[in-house]
Amino acid sequence: MTIKFDLATNFDNELIRKVAPLGIVRNVYGKLSEDIIGGGRPSFALPKVSKKELNQHIQVCHENGISFNYLFNALCMDNRELSRKTNKQIRDFIRFIEDSGADSVTVGSPLLLRIAKETSPELEVEVSIYNDIDSLAKIKEWERLGADELTLHYSYNRNFKKLEQVLRSSDMNFRLIANNVCMHECLFRTNHAVALAHASQSKHESRGFFLDYFSLKCGAEKLANPVKLISADWIRPEDVHFYEELCDKIGKSNLTLKLTDRSRSTDWLVNVANAYASRSYEGNLFDILNYIGNREYAQVHKKPFVLATILNKALFKKMLEFQKAVFLTPVYAENKSLDGFMEPILSRDCSNYICDDQGWKEEASASSNCTYCRRWAERVLQFPAGENARKTKLEECASLVKDFETGKMYSK
């Protein structure tokens, strides 16, 4: 079996034309910068695309043999789905997405799955990573509700015994996200998803304004404890074959890998697609992972922050400090130096271990916890700007995290 990929789109038609010849992209996924439902990224980080441009982009996808998935992956819809006026708006918008030519949608709630199925039966409905699908029981319940595809919890990325059970359990399609750098067993994931949902909902009180405390806190954790960059559940291009071999072993072909991120530039996304198409990458692993220290973003719109300043939603000075701090200091790991990393993981279950991921080198204390990722991190991770740069950025992040927690972000 040769695994196919789902790739984020920034709605640049040239992106589609450049990745289609690779033959690995099954579909692309994206959404308008805001809509009645919302999604998993803030509107200020997404391309401003009109409904006409959405239709044209979907047509370009189809012309190049690629299907299109529209994201309804807000984990919280602010109870809009439970009110007469906005419930109608949601159903009308789902019909519009179907009429635009979308082949499928990704939802973030069981009710929205059923609304989509009842409103537009021809659309396939996939379920978001935000729903934490981490057991066979949950998989069966989603299947009973009518889901066509499930994005599995990150814990499946490096748990091959558990993944095998899932693939054997059903003929529906399952998806793993390959190139995110979300922390292993992240405590903030659900709350972060809820916060992001409201940051792209049209006519929401926030008006697109969103100070991402969770990304800042995540960045501070990774700078303080860089082992978390290695224990994160990414999948290298060179290791895709392990997942293909698992599918061949059990006679299944119902697994896809998803590549992020739709806020990135065309050149960045093409580079990622090329790496996974060739199953090989020469250079810095973090150049193809969705690491926030990499500044290859398509755009960041300033209007919501200007409006927030006028409305005094946060201190202007603190917002400027936040926008500087949230972009982390660069990190480097020669991708090929991680050859051999995955093999021992094939036969272990990381959920049964506590990761020795606190501190960094001379700051770390002796631990009886699992040291596998620490040993690799200390061998391959580098901070090109130097340790002082890491510590300085950590201080910036930690100080602003404290400002959120004490209220100094909002008042003197």
Order of alpha helices (4+ residues) and beta strands (2+ residues): beta-alpha-beta-alpha-beta-alpha-beta-alpha-beta-alpha-beta-alpha-beta-alpha-alpha-alpha-alpha-beta-alpha-alpha-alpha-alpha-alpha
